Amino acid sequence: MISFDNSPPVYWLIGYLLAGFVILASQSKSISTRTYLLTGIILLVFMRLPVIVFNRELNQDESQMLSHAATLFQDPVYWRSVDGTTIGPLDNYLLVIPKLFGFQLDYSSARFMGLLCVAGAWLLLFSSVKNWFGITIARRVSIVPLLFLAFTQEIDFVHYSSEQLPALLLAYCLWQLSRLDSKTAPSASGLYFLGLAAGAVPFAKLQAIPLVAVLVLSAFWVVFQRPGGLKAAAALILGGLTIPLFFLVFTLSYGVFDDFIDFYLLGNAIYAGGAGFLDIPSQFYKIIVLSTDFQFFSLALAVPMAIGLIRIVRLYVPGKMDFHVTFTVLFLILASIYAVTKSGNDFIHYLNFCIIPWTLLAAYGLSAVESWSLAFPTVIMLWFGCYDALHFVKERRLNAFDSVGKTELQESPVVAEILKRTKKGDYMVVWGWNCSYYVEAQLAQGTAENHSERSIFEHPMRDTYRKRYMSDLARTQPAFVLDAVGKNSHWVQDKKTQGIESYPELNQYIRNHYTLLGEYDDVRLYIRNDRVAVSRAATLR
């Protein structure tokens, strides 16, 4: 596999030259739209290659979802074998696809799937802007998010995140909404598929519900302004109910409906109780200041966004644009800010939900400064160019993801011991929070929740989580149990108050059924008693 060191100047130069052509294509009518879109996608893929081949964890969510995917490949019943906590089932099922084609479930395959979502969302966003504002505006405004997504090296925008699939679904809903013709009866099939994608969003990320609600309400508004509105509304409702009804039947059939209610709805309601309405401005500002790249993306679009906002405040609708577009854009902006801030966590990757609304607002105001449209991609490229030049001069570094010797999965000391003893179909459990061990070992998780912080920290549902944890252990009888609480664990690092011994029932279960094999880089490894003799015999051979 190809790899990139920390300073590949020829590769970077090609990327900047390609970006220059794509910027030119976005502005020039002599270059076809098809050429612009094709070279735009090539640029996006080309500049993402270094992070795709960098086969190491960039964010804990990546390992969490990869572990879920490996488990679902072995036992595909979500909420029995897997609980993604705030992450919906669709994000995890998506990662199973590479495994179905014979590829390893690793960070490279996950980021490739994420890149497909990003590329698809950008194409759908372009088409939506074209339908609402015209092809010239679409080309001149869509170049800015493309350059941002292609050249950013901020981890939260390049790792596989649980916002990428929902963003694709939202972009698809937006595209279907933008296709509703103002003079003819709405297409029943188009509305059905809009509803279908909208109904899928809550099963990808609950956090995206405010945005998809805006799109669905806007669709209903359009539908009832046109002939044949009742039939079209029925198609939209039927589409919206399809995925929820599927999951209702699915959960009831496999006896996990209560788990769906307890752990996906109620558990996440507790988690989402972070910021109130009065906290939203300060919380949003707190997240924005953590991402310089997103600040420059916003700065690049600041002028047309400001004009668009002024037009909305004045209720000014240029040309023959439908009135509902104005309010759709406005409420998408508000919904995205709410979605980003609601949990109260300062996670930069939440800002993925703002890219589409920001671009739409800029498109709404761009016609007033269309002659200056070249300045907007120039601003963001000046930022990336100056940043890269500075680091090249000072540190001889262009690429933040040095993948030399890192294109294959690593083996932590504890995983190296496990791999000497694994059998097909084995389960493993990690107490604490380090899901990368599952990915390195390529083993399914033996408990639905692959990190145990909700069984460790005090909260109203802790006993419920602990009860399920013990039930899962009895069901899967994992061959290996790791007590990862300590220096290698995310959030939970106090061995005395958070290790296995802190949960007496779990501690007793481990003592009864497992043998301590040893401690490896501050991680205690337990092996099921019936496998101890087999492991010793294998070691002697």
C-alpha positions as CSV (number, residue, x, y, z in Angstrom):
1,M,0.0,0.0,0.0
2,I,1.1,3.6,-0.7
3,S,2.3,5.7,2.3
4,F,3.1,9.3,2.8
5,D,5.9,10.8,5.0
6,N,5.4,14.1,6.9
7,S,6.6,16.2,3.9
8,P,5.6,15.0,0.4
9,P,6.2,18.4,-1.5
10,V,5.6,17.0,-5.0
11,Y,2.3,15.4,-3.9
12,W,1.2,18.6,-2.1
13,L,2.2,20.7,-5.2
14,I,0.0,18.6,-7.4
15,G,-2.8,19.0,-5.0
16,Y,-2.5,22.8,-5.1
17,L,-2.3,22.9,-8.9
18,L,-5.4,20.7,-9.1
19,A,-7.1,23.0,-6.7
20,G,-6.2,25.9,-8.9
21,F,-7.8,24.2,-11.9
22,V,-11.0,23.4,-9.9
23,I,-11.3,27.0,-8.7
24,L,-10.9,28.2,-12.3
25,A,-13.6,25.6,-13.4
26,S,-15.9,26.9,-10.7
27,Q,-15.7,30.4,-12.2
28,S,-15.4,29.8,-15.9
29,K,-18.4,29.1,-18.1
30,S,-16.2,27.7,-20.8
31,I,-15.4,24.7,-18.6
32,S,-18.4,22.3,-18.3
33,T,-20.2,21.6,-15.1
34,R,-19.4,17.9,-15.5
35,T,-15.7,18.7,-15.7
36,Y,-15.9,20.9,-12.6
37,L,-17.7,18.2,-10.6
38,L,-15.4,15.4,-11.7
39,T,-12.2,17.3,-11.0
40,G,-13.7,18.5,-7.7
41,I,-14.3,14.9,-6.6
42,I,-10.8,13.9,-7.8
43,L,-9.3,16.8,-5.7
44,L,-11.2,15.7,-2.6
45,V,-10.1,12.0,-2.9
46,F,-6.5,13.0,-3.8
47,M,-6.0,15.2,-0.8
48,R,-7.7,12.7,1.6
49,L,-5.3,9.9,0.6
50,P,-2.7,10.5,3.3
51,V,-5.3,10.2,6.1
52,I,-7.0,7.2,4.5
53,V,-3.8,5.1,4.4
54,F,-2.9,6.2,7.9
55,N,-4.2,3.1,9.7
56,R,-4.2,4.4,13.2
57,E,-7.0,5.7,15.5
58,L,-7.6,9.4,15.2
59,N,-10.7,9.6,17.4
60,Q,-12.1,7.1,19.9
61,D,-15.4,7.0,17.9
62,E,-13.6,5.3,15.0
63,S,-12.5,2.3,17.1
64,Q,-15.9,2.3,18.7
65,M,-17.8,2.0,15.4
66,L,-15.3,-0.4,13.9
67,S,-15.7,-2.7,16.9
68,H,-19.4,-2.5,16.4
69,A,-19.1,-3.4,12.7
70,A,-16.9,-6.4,13.5
71,T,-19.5,-7.6,16.1
72,L,-22.4,-7.0,13.7
73,F,-20.7,-9.1,11.1
74,Q,-20.7,-12.0,13.7
75,D,-24.1,-11.2,15.3
76,P,-26.1,-8.7,13.2
77,V,-28.8,-7.9,15.8
78,Y,-28.3,-4.3,16.9
79,W,-29.1,-3.6,20.5
80,R,-28.4,-7.2,21.4
81,S,-24.8,-7.5,20.2
82,V,-24.2,-3.7,19.8
83,D,-25.2,-0.5,21.6
84,G,-23.7,2.5,19.8
85,T,-24.9,4.9,22.6
86,T,-25.2,8.2,20.8
87,I,-24.3,6.6,17.5
88,G,-27.2,5.1,15.5
89,P,-27.2,1.6,14.0
90,L,-26.9,2.8,10.4
91,D,-23.5,4.4,11.0
92,N,-22.2,1.0,12.2
93,Y,-23.9,-1.2,9.6
94,L,-22.3,1.0,6.9
95,L,-18.9,-0.1,8.1
96,V,-19.8,-3.8,7.7
97,I,-19.9,-3.3,3.9
98,P,-16.1,-3.4,3.4
99,K,-16.1,-6.7,5.3
100,L,-18.7,-8.1,3.0
101,F,-16.3,-7.5,0.1
102,G,-13.4,-9.2,1.9
103,F,-11.7,-6.1,3.2
104,Q,-10.3,-5.8,6.8
105,L,-12.3,-3.7,9.2
106,D,-9.7,-1.1,9.9
107,Y,-9.3,2.7,10.0
108,S,-8.5,2.9,6.3
109,S,-11.7,1.1,5.3
110,A,-13.8,3.3,7.7
111,R,-12.3,6.5,6.4
112,F,-12.9,5.4,2.8
113,M,-16.6,4.9,3.6
114,G,-16.7,8.2,5.3
115,L,-15.1,9.8,2.2
116,L,-17.9,8.3,0.0
117,C,-20.4,10.0,2.3
118,V,-18.6,13.3,2.1
119,A,-18.3,13.2,-1.7
120,G,-21.9,12.2,-2.1
121,A,-23.1,15.0,0.2
122,W,-21.1,17.6,-1.7
123,L,-22.6,16.5,-5.0
124,L,-26.1,16.6,-3.6
125,L,-25.5,20.0,-2.1
126,F,-24.3,21.3,-5.4
127,S,-27.4,20.0,-7.1
128,S,-29.7,21.5,-4.5
129,V,-28.1,24.9,-4.8
130,K,-28.3,24.6,-8.6
131,N,-32.1,23.8,-8.3
132,W,-32.8,26.8,-6.0
133,F,-30.3,29.4,-7.1
134,G,-29.0,28.5,-10.5
135,I,-26.0,26.7,-11.9
136,T,-23.7,29.7,-11.8
137,I,-24.3,30.3,-8.1
138,A,-23.9,26.6,-7.4
139,R,-20.5,26.4,-9.0
140,R,-19.2,29.6,-7.3
141,V,-20.3,28.8,-3.8
142,S,-19.8,25.0,-3.7
143,I,-16.1,25.4,-4.3
144,V,-15.6,26.8,-0.8
145,P,-16.9,23.7,1.2
146,L,-15.1,21.5,-1.3
147,L,-11.7,23.2,-0.7
148,F,-12.3,23.1,3.1
149,L,-13.1,19.4,3.1
150,A,-10.2,18.6,0.8
151,F,-7.4,20.5,2.5
152,T,-8.3,20.4,6.2
153,Q,-6.1,18.2,8.3
154,E,-8.1,18.8,11.5
155,I,-8.8,15.3,12.9
156,D,-12.5,16.0,13.5
157,F,-13.2,16.6,9.8
158,V,-11.1,13.7,8.4
159,H,-11.8,10.8,10.7
160,Y,-14.8,8.5,10.2
161,S,-17.4,10.3,12.3
162,S,-21.0,9.6,13.1
163,E,-22.0,12.9,11.4
164,Q,-20.9,11.8,7.9
165,L,-23.7,9.4,7.0
166,P,-26.4,11.7,8.5
167,A,-25.0,14.6,6.5
168,L,-25.3,12.5,3.4
169,L,-28.9,11.7,4.3
170,L,-29.7,15.3,5.0
171,A,-28.1,16.4,1.7
172,Y,-30.3,13.8,-0.1
173,C,-33.4,15.2,1.6
174,L,-32.4,18.7,0.7
175,W,-31.9,17.6,-3.0
176,Q,-35.3,16.0,-3.2
177,L,-36.8,19.1,-1.5
178,S,-35.1,21.4,-4.1
179,R,-36.6,19.3,-7.0
180,L,-40.2,20.1,-6.0
181,D,-41.4,22.2,-8.9
182,S,-43.4,25.3,-8.2
183,K,-45.8,24.9,-11.1
184,T,-46.4,21.1,-11.3
185,A,-47.8,18.5,-9.0
186,P,-45.0,17.1,-6.7
187,S,-43.6,13.7,-7.7
188,A,-45.0,11.0,-5.3
189,S,-41.8,8.8,-5.8
190,G,-39.5,11.8,-5.0
191,L,-41.4,12.6,-1.9
192,Y,-41.5,9.0,-0.8
193,F,-37.7,8.8,-1.1
194,L,-37.3,12.1,0.7
195,G,-39.4,10.7,3.5
196,L,-37.4,7.4,3.4
197,A,-34.1,9.3,3.9
198,A,-35.6,11.5,6.5
199,G,-36.9,8.5,8.5
200,A,-33.5,7.0,8.4
201,V,-31.8,10.0,9.9
202,P,-32.8,9.3,13.6
203,F,-31.2,5.8,13.2
204,A,-28.0,7.3,12.1
205,K,-27.7,10.2,14.6
206,L,-30.5,11.5,16.9
207,Q,-28.6,14.8,17.0
208,A,-29.6,15.4,13.4
209,I,-33.3,15.3,14.0
210,P,-33.7,19.1,14.3
211,L,-32.2,19.6,10.8
212,V,-34.2,16.9,9.1
213,A,-37.4,18.2,10.8
214,V,-36.9,21.5,9.1
215,L,-36.5,19.8,5.7
216,V,-39.6,17.7,6.2
217,L,-41.8,20.6,7.4
218,S,-40.6,22.6,4.4
219,A,-41.6,19.7,2.1
220,F,-45.1,19.6,3.6
221,W,-45.4,23.4,3.1
222,V,-44.5,23.0,-0.6
223,V,-46.8,20.0,-1.0
224,F,-49.9,21.7,0.3
225,Q,-49.2,24.7,-2.0
226,R,-49.4,22.6,-5.1
227,P,-52.1,20.6,-6.9
228,G,-52.5,17.0,-5.6
229,G,-51.1,17.9,-2.2
230,L,-52.9,15.2,-0.2
231,K,-51.6,12.4,-2.3
232,A,-48.1,13.8,-2.3
233,A,-48.3,14.2,1.5
234,A,-49.3,10.6,1.9
235,A,-46.3,9.5,-0.1
236,L,-44.0,11.7,2.1
237,I,-45.5,10.2,5.3
238,L,-45.3,6.7,4.0
239,G,-41.7,7.1,3.2
240,G,-41.0,8.7,6.6
241,L,-42.6,5.7,8.3
242,T,-40.8,3.0,6.4
243,I,-37.5,2.9,8.3
244,P,-39.0,3.4,11.7
245,L,-41.6,0.7,11.1
246,F,-38.8,-1.6,9.9
247,F,-36.8,-1.1,13.1
248,L,-40.0,-1.5,15.2
249,V,-40.6,-4.9,13.6
250,F,-36.9,-5.7,13.8
251,T,-36.6,-4.9,17.5
252,L,-39.8,-6.7,18.4
253,S,-38.8,-9.8,16.4
254,Y,-35.5,-10.1,18.1
255,G,-36.7,-9.1,21.6
256,V,-34.6,-5.9,21.8
257,F,-37.4,-3.3,21.8
258,D,-36.9,-2.5,25.5
259,D,-33.2,-2.1,24.8
260,F,-34.0,0.3,22.0
261,I,-36.2,2.4,24.4
262,D,-33.8,2.2,27.4
263,F,-30.5,2.6,25.8
264,Y,-31.0,4.5,22.5
265,L,-33.8,6.9,23.6
266,L,-33.8,7.2,27.4
267,G,-30.0,6.8,27.8
268,N,-29.3,9.4,25.1
269,A,-31.9,11.8,26.6
270,I,-29.8,11.8,29.8
271,Y,-26.6,12.3,27.7
272,A,-28.2,15.1,25.7
273,G,-29.2,17.1,28.8
274,G,-26.2,19.4,28.4
275,A,-26.8,22.9,27.3
276,G,-30.0,24.9,27.7
277,F,-31.2,27.5,25.2
278,L,-29.4,30.3,27.1
279,D,-26.2,28.5,26.9
280,I,-26.3,28.0,23.1
281,P,-24.4,31.1,22.0
282,S,-21.5,30.6,24.4
283,Q,-21.4,26.9,23.8
284,F,-21.3,27.4,20.0
285,Y,-18.6,30.0,20.3
286,K,-16.6,27.6,22.5
287,I,-16.7,25.0,19.8
288,I,-16.0,27.4,16.9
289,V,-12.8,28.7,18.5
290,L,-11.4,25.1,18.7
291,S,-11.4,24.8,14.9
292,T,-9.3,27.3,13.0
293,D,-10.1,25.7,9.6
294,F,-13.8,26.0,10.2
295,Q,-13.3,29.6,11.2
296,F,-11.6,30.3,7.8
297,F,-14.3,28.4,6.0
298,S,-16.9,30.6,7.7
299,L,-14.7,33.7,7.0
300,A,-14.5,32.8,3.3
301,L,-18.3,32.8,3.1
302,A,-18.9,35.6,5.6
303,V,-19.9,38.3,3.1
304,P,-22.5,36.4,1.1
305,M,-23.7,34.8,4.4
306,A,-24.2,38.3,5.9
307,I,-26.0,39.5,2.8
308,G,-28.2,36.4,2.8
309,L,-29.1,37.0,6.4
310,I,-30.0,40.6,5.7
311,R,-32.2,39.5,2.9
312,I,-34.0,37.0,5.2
313,V,-34.5,39.6,7.8
314,R,-36.0,41.9,5.2
315,L,-38.0,39.0,3.8
316,Y,-36.5,39.8,0.4
317,V,-36.9,37.0,-2.2
318,P,-34.8,37.7,-5.3
319,G,-36.3,36.9,-8.7
320,K,-39.0,34.2,-8.7
321,M,-37.6,32.1,-5.8
322,D,-40.2,30.3,-3.8
323,F,-40.8,31.9,-0.4
324,H,-40.3,28.7,1.5
325,V,-36.6,28.6,0.5
326,T,-35.9,31.6,2.7
327,F,-37.3,30.1,5.8
328,T,-35.8,26.7,5.1
329,V,-32.3,28.2,5.0
330,L,-32.9,30.3,8.1
331,F,-34.2,27.4,10.2
332,L,-31.5,25.0,8.9
333,I,-29.0,27.5,10.3
334,L,-30.7,27.6,13.7
335,A,-31.3,23.9,13.8
336,S,-27.6,23.2,13.0
337,I,-26.4,25.5,15.8
338,Y,-28.9,23.8,18.2
339,A,-27.7,20.3,17.1
340,V,-24.1,21.3,17.6
341,T,-24.6,22.6,21.1
342,K,-27.4,20.5,22.6
343,S,-25.2,17.8,24.2
344,G,-23.0,20.4,26.0
345,N,-19.8,18.7,24.7
346,D,-17.1,20.6,22.9
347,F,-16.7,18.1,20.0
348,I,-15.5,19.8,16.8
349,H,-16.9,17.1,14.6
350,Y,-20.4,18.3,15.4
351,L,-19.6,21.2,13.1
352,N,-20.1,18.9,10.1
353,F,-23.8,19.7,10.6
354,C,-23.1,23.3,9.8
355,I,-21.4,22.9,6.4
356,I,-24.6,22.6,4.4
357,P,-26.6,25.4,6.1
358,W,-23.6,27.8,5.9
359,T,-23.3,27.1,2.2
360,L,-27.0,27.5,1.5
361,L,-27.1,30.9,3.3
362,A,-24.0,32.0,1.3
363,A,-25.7,30.9,-1.9
364,Y,-28.8,33.0,-1.0
365,G,-26.6,36.2,-0.7
366,L,-24.0,35.5,-3.4
367,S,-25.9,37.1,-6.3
368,A,-25.3,40.5,-4.7
369,V,-21.5,40.1,-4.8
370,E,-21.2,37.6,-7.7
371,S,-18.5,39.6,-9.4
372,W,-16.3,39.1,-6.4
373,S,-16.9,35.3,-6.2
374,L,-13.3,34.4,-6.9
375,A,-12.3,36.1,-3.6
376,F,-14.2,33.5,-1.5
377,P,-12.2,30.4,-2.5
378,T,-9.1,32.5,-2.6
379,V,-9.5,33.3,1.1
380,I,-9.6,29.7,2.2
381,M,-6.8,28.7,-0.1
382,L,-4.6,31.5,1.2
383,W,-5.2,30.2,4.7
384,F,-4.2,26.6,3.8
385,G,-1.3,27.8,1.7
386,C,0.1,30.1,4.3
387,Y,-0.3,27.4,7.0
388,D,1.4,24.7,4.9
389,A,4.2,27.1,3.9
390,L,4.9,28.1,7.5
391,H,5.1,24.5,8.7
392,F,7.2,23.5,5.7
393,V,9.7,26.2,6.4
394,K,9.8,25.7,10.2
395,E,9.3,22.0,10.5
396,R,9.7,20.5,7.0
397,R,6.1,19.2,7.5
398,L,3.2,19.3,5.1
399,N,1.3,16.1,6.0
400,A,0.0,15.6,9.6
401,F,-0.5,11.9,9.0
402,D,2.8,10.2,8.5
403,S,1.8,6.8,7.4
404,V,5.2,5.3,6.7
405,G,5.1,1.9,8.6
406,K,1.6,2.7,9.7
407,T,-0.5,1.3,6.8
408,E,-1.2,-1.9,8.7
409,L,-2.9,-2.3,12.1
410,Q,-0.5,-2.1,15.1
411,E,-0.5,-4.7,17.9
412,S,-0.5,-3.3,21.4
413,P,1.3,-5.6,23.9
414,V,-1.9,-7.0,25.3
415,V,-3.3,-7.6,21.8
416,A,-0.1,-9.5,20.8
417,E,-0.7,-11.9,23.7
418,I,-4.4,-12.3,22.8
419,L,-3.6,-13.1,19.1
420,K,-1.5,-16.0,20.3
421,R,-4.6,-17.6,21.7
422,T,-7.6,-16.5,19.6
423,K,-10.0,-18.9,17.9
424,K,-12.6,-18.2,15.3
425,G,-15.8,-16.8,16.8
426,D,-14.1,-15.6,20.0
427,Y,-15.5,-12.6,21.9
428,M,-13.6,-10.1,23.9
429,V,-14.5,-7.5,26.6
430,V,-12.7,-4.4,27.5
431,W,-13.6,-2.8,30.9
432,G,-12.7,0.9,30.6
433,W,-12.5,2.8,27.4
434,N,-10.0,1.7,24.7
435,C,-11.9,0.2,21.8
436,S,-8.8,0.2,19.6
437,Y,-8.0,-3.2,21.2
438,Y,-11.0,-4.7,19.5
439,V,-9.9,-3.3,16.1
440,E,-6.3,-4.5,16.5
441,A,-7.4,-8.0,17.6
442,Q,-10.3,-8.0,15.0
443,L,-12.5,-9.6,17.7
444,A,-16.2,-9.1,18.4
445,Q,-17.2,-7.3,21.6
446,G,-18.7,-9.5,24.2
447,T,-20.9,-6.7,25.7
448,A,-23.3,-4.5,23.7
449,E,-21.5,-1.4,24.9
450,N,-17.8,-1.7,24.1
451,H,-16.7,1.0,26.5
452,S,-18.0,0.8,30.1
453,E,-18.1,4.4,31.2
454,R,-21.9,4.3,31.5
455,S,-21.5,1.4,33.9
456,I,-18.8,3.3,35.8
457,F,-19.9,6.9,36.2
458,E,-22.8,7.7,38.5
459,H,-26.0,8.6,36.7
460,P,-29.7,7.6,36.9
461,M,-29.4,4.6,34.6
462,R,-26.1,3.1,35.8
463,D,-27.8,0.1,37.4
464,T,-29.6,-0.6,34.2
465,Y,-26.4,-0.5,32.2
466,R,-24.7,-2.8,34.8
467,K,-27.5,-5.3,34.7
468,R,-27.2,-5.6,30.9
469,Y,-23.4,-5.8,31.1
470,M,-23.6,-8.9,33.4
471,S,-26.3,-10.4,31.2
472,D,-24.1,-9.9,28.1
473,L,-21.1,-11.6,29.8
474,A,-23.3,-14.6,30.6
475,R,-24.6,-14.7,27.0
476,T,-21.4,-14.4,25.0
477,Q,-18.9,-15.9,27.6
478,P,-16.0,-13.9,26.1
479,A,-12.7,-15.7,25.9
480,F,-10.8,-12.6,27.0
481,V,-11.5,-9.8,29.5
482,L,-9.3,-6.7,29.6
483,D,-9.2,-4.3,32.5
484,A,-8.0,-1.3,30.6
485,V,-8.7,1.3,33.3
486,G,-5.4,3.3,33.6
487,K,-3.1,5.3,31.4
488,N,-4.4,3.7,28.1
489,S,-8.1,4.3,28.8
490,H,-10.1,7.3,27.7
491,W,-11.9,9.2,30.5
492,V,-11.7,6.3,33.0
493,Q,-8.1,6.1,34.5
494,D,-8.5,5.7,38.2
495,K,-7.8,2.0,38.9
496,K,-8.9,2.1,42.5
497,T,-12.3,3.6,41.9
498,Q,-13.0,2.6,38.3
499,G,-11.3,-0.7,37.7
500,I,-13.0,-4.1,37.7
501,E,-12.8,-4.3,41.5
502,S,-14.9,-1.2,41.9
503,Y,-17.9,-3.2,40.6
504,P,-18.2,-6.1,43.1
505,E,-20.6,-8.2,41.1
506,L,-18.4,-8.0,38.0
507,N,-15.3,-8.6,40.1
508,Q,-16.8,-11.8,41.5
509,Y,-17.8,-13.0,38.1
510,I,-14.3,-12.6,36.8
511,R,-12.8,-14.3,39.8
512,N,-15.1,-17.3,39.3
513,H,-14.7,-17.8,35.6
514,Y,-11.4,-16.2,34.5
515,T,-7.7,-16.4,35.3
516,L,-5.3,-13.5,35.3
517,L,-2.8,-14.1,32.5
518,G,-0.7,-11.0,33.3
519,E,-0.4,-7.2,32.9
520,Y,0.7,-5.8,29.6
521,D,1.4,-2.0,29.4
522,D,-0.9,-1.3,32.3
523,V,-3.7,-3.5,31.0
524,R,-4.7,-6.6,32.9
525,L,-5.6,-9.6,30.7
526,Y,-7.9,-12.3,31.9
527,I,-8.6,-15.5,30.0
528,R,-11.6,-17.8,30.5
529,N,-10.7,-20.8,32.7
530,D,-11.4,-23.5,30.1
531,R,-9.0,-21.8,27.8
532,V,-6.0,-21.6,30.2
533,A,-4.9,-25.2,29.7
534,V,-5.3,-24.9,25.9
535,S,-3.2,-21.7,25.9
536,R,-0.4,-23.3,28.0
537,A,-0.3,-26.3,25.7
538,A,-0.1,-24.1,22.7
539,T,2.7,-22.1,24.3
540,L,4.7,-25.3,25.0
541,R,4.4,-26.4,21.4
